[in-house]
Amino acid sequence: MNAHDSERVAGLLEEAGYRKAPDGETPDLIVFNTCAVRENAADRLYGNLGHLLPTKKAHKNMQIAVGGCLAQMERDQITRRAPWVDVVYGTHNIGALPKLLERARIKEEAQVEFEETLATFPSLLPARRQSPYSAWVSISVGCNNTCTFCIVPSLRGREKDRRPGDILDEIKALTNDGALEVTLLGQNVNSYGAEFGDRTAFSKLLRKCGEIDGLERVRFTSPHPRDFTDDVIEAMADTPNVMPSLHMPLQSGSDTILRAMRRAYRRDRYLAILDNVRRHIPHAAITTDIIVGFPGETARDFEDTLDVVRQARFASAFTFRYSIRPGTPAATMDDQVPAEVVQERYDRLVALLEEICTEENAKLDGATVEVLVAEGEGRKDAATHRMSGRAKDNRLVHFYPGGTPPLDTPVPPRPGDIVTTVVTGTAPHYLLADGEPLSVRRTRAADAWELRCSPGGATPLDPPANGGTARPPVPPGQVLLGMPVVRR
């Protein structure tokens, strides 16, 4: 969600005449798009702002803007703690950023502005896509759930759903530009349609995605177990371009803790969903989120979580030590778990997950996988003479691209191409394929990537999702834009 918001921010600024600062050059504008989910988010923000102060003093025309969930929560505290910040804006008024920057420049004083409800649906704003071959597409914003540990609903508001036709039009435009893969985004994607009275809207949307020419891979994140219904599982199984991967947040395996979290499902219901998914999609890779040390969590509660993990056999998991988020009901609950107990349980959970993920990945040794080559997925690719990408089930694959190192194959694969190869080794968090690829399919998506990388080959901004024409590439402008790198 935050990565896609950053694409919208970049698109807005380029439309307003900004351009990305070349590497090594001091930008005239730096934008922080913040998250408030983790406790250290504020510490990281203010630490980064402090590091920028000397640069700001040396470049008097530099502007710094802070937006996103932490900005919506902290509001004018940001300019009180870091008075050298020029603009603070929230989750509901992203589109106001260029105007606020101009006003701050003219008035020579900080501009802090927020909306309490969504001013413009983000997908109606232009975007500078990070990838020409894989795209985020928002189907809703906000959340109607009341999980006691989560600050997001109070910062992003109640759920607002886009109309299906607008979503499908955006996806078709993306595929026309070369995209092979889209990820449908929402705080709770499978409650999509509740706002306009259709509880089966999400499964219908998945099936409609299956009718779009050129769209090879459809993913979505994140669903909620409470709303995950059989019609969605059937749509996943019946629609060839919906990938066999599912991120299903567990949070805890204890019914007592799930009740305290207000998660509205219990462990047996959760495991039954996974069983049903695997009956329909036997090779589905299922991932999850788990919180350790929620207030009141006993040793028995934690053992219940470990038990569910053993039964669920996750392909991977995002694990979190519980941290107090001011403004959430859990922040004031009794029986906060001591930090040393949380750490000990966390270490045990991670060790169990490593063991299970190792075993699950080992089952794929010798399997043939189809990999969408990606940029930036393998930090050691240059040293290992490999390339990297994602299999259909979203497992990370580091593969040998063919030829003799270093990459002197006559036509090496490009980001956006499809490589079919055989798994020759496994680890807890990735697969290795070190033999010659069985095939390399060159794609329009990779052509688009190649065009973007060529001199003068910048791709146009996406038009607003409700229509209009693509804007031409922005020529070198008056202001250089610097944005922190967003990594998936």
Residue, then its C-alpha position, 0 to 999 in steps of 0.5 A: m500500500n505504501a509503495h503504491d502511494s509513493e508511486r502516486v506521489a512521484g507521479l503528482l510531482e512529475e506532473a507538476g514539473y519536478r524530475k528525479a534527482p540524478d544519483g549523487e546530486t543533492p535534491d531540491l525536494i525530499v519526500f518521506n512517505t511514512c508508515a505507523v505500523r511499527e513502534n520504531a517508525a517515528d524514531r526512524l523518521y526523526g533520525n532521518l530528518g536530523h541527518l538531513l538538517p546539515t544538508k538543509k542548512a547548506h542548501k537553503n532552497m531545499q524542501i522536505a515533505v513528510g506524508g503517510c500514516l505517521a504524518q496523519m498520526e503525528r500531525d504538527q508534532i513533526t514541525r515542532r520536533a523538526p522545524w526545518v520540515d516544510v510540508v506535512y500532509g496526511t493519508h487523505n490529501i496526497g493530491a495536495l502535495p504540489k500545492l502545499l510545496e508551492r505555498a511553503r515556498i512562497k510564504e517561507e513557512a511550514q504548511v501542515e494540512f490534513e483531511e479527515t476523510l478521503a479527498t480524492f481516491p489515490s487511483l485518480l492521481p497520476a503515477r510514476r510506476q516503479s516497474p513496467y512489468s509488475a503493478w500495484v492496483s488499489i481496489s479499496v482504501g481504509c478498513n472497517n475492522t477494529c483490531t485492538f493492536c492496529i492504528v491503521p483504521s484511525l489513520r486511513g479511515r473507513e473502507k472505500d471501494r472503487r467501482p469494478g469497471d474503474i479497476l478493470d480499466e486501470i488494469k487493461a491500461l497497464t497491460n496495454d503498456g506491457a505489464l504482465e502482473v498486477t497485485l490488487l491492494g486493500q487493507n482487507v481485499n475480500s471485504y471488497g464490495a461491502e460498500f456497494g452491497d455485493r459480498t461476492a464482488f471480490s471473487k467476481l473481480l478475480r474472474k474478470c481479471g482472468e478475461i484481460d488479454g496479456l495479463e499473466r499474473v494476478r495477486f492480491t493482498s491482504p485478505h482477512p480470515r473473517d471474510f474469506t469465503d468459498d467463492v474466492i477460493e473457487a475463483m482462484a482455482d478456476t482463473p488461470n492467471v490468479m497465482p497459487s499464492l495466498h497471504m493469510p494473516l494469522q496474528s495468533g494461534s490462541d483463541t483467547i488472544l484472537r478474541a482480545m485482538r478482536r480478530a473475529y475468527r478462531r484457530d479452527r476456522y483459520l485452519a479450515i480455510l487453509d485446508n479448503v485452499r489446498r483442496h482446490i489449489p494443491h500447490a498453493a504457497i501460503t504466507t502469513d503475519i504473526i504477532v508475538g507477545f500481545p498483552g496477556e499472552t501466556a505460555r499456553d497461548f504461545e504454544d497454541t500459536l506454535d501448534v497452528v504454525r506446525q499444522a499450517r506449514f507456511a511457505s514464509a511468514f512476517t513475524f512481529r514482536y508486539s509493540i505499543r501503538p498509542g491510540t489503540p485499545a491494546a496500548t492500555m491493556d493490562d498484562q503487557v508481556p515483558a520484553e525479554v519474554v517476548q524476545e525469547r518467544y520470538d526467537r523460538l517462533v522464528a526458529l520453527l518457521e525456518e525449519i518448516c520453510t526449509e522443509e517445504n522448499a526442499k520439496l521443490d528440489g528438481a521442480t520446474v518453475e516459471v520465473l518472472v525476472a525482476e529487478g532488485e530482488g537479488r542483492k548478490d546477483a552481480a557477485t553470483h552471476r545469477m538473476s532473480g525473480r518470482a515463481k508463480d507461487n511467489r517464491l523467490v528464485h535465484f537462477y543462472p541465466g545461461g551462457t558462461p559468466p559473467l552473463d555473456t549469453p547472446v540474449p540474456p533475460r531481462p526484467g519482465d521476461i519469463v524464464t523456465t528453469v529447474v530448481t537445483g537447490t533450496a534454502p528457507h527463503y529462496l530457491l536456486a536454479d543453477g542449470e541452463p534455463l529450459s526456455v527464455r520467453r521475451t515479453r512486451a513487459a521486458d521491452a518496456w523495461e528496456l525502453r525505460c532504461s535506454p537513453g531518453g527512453a523514459t516512459p510516460l506517466d500513467p493517466p488518471a485511472n478514470g480516463g484521459t490520455a497519457r502525459p508525455p515524459v517530463p523534460p528536465g525541470q526546475v526542481l530535483l526530486g529525491m525520494p527514499v527508496v521503497r523496497r518490497 
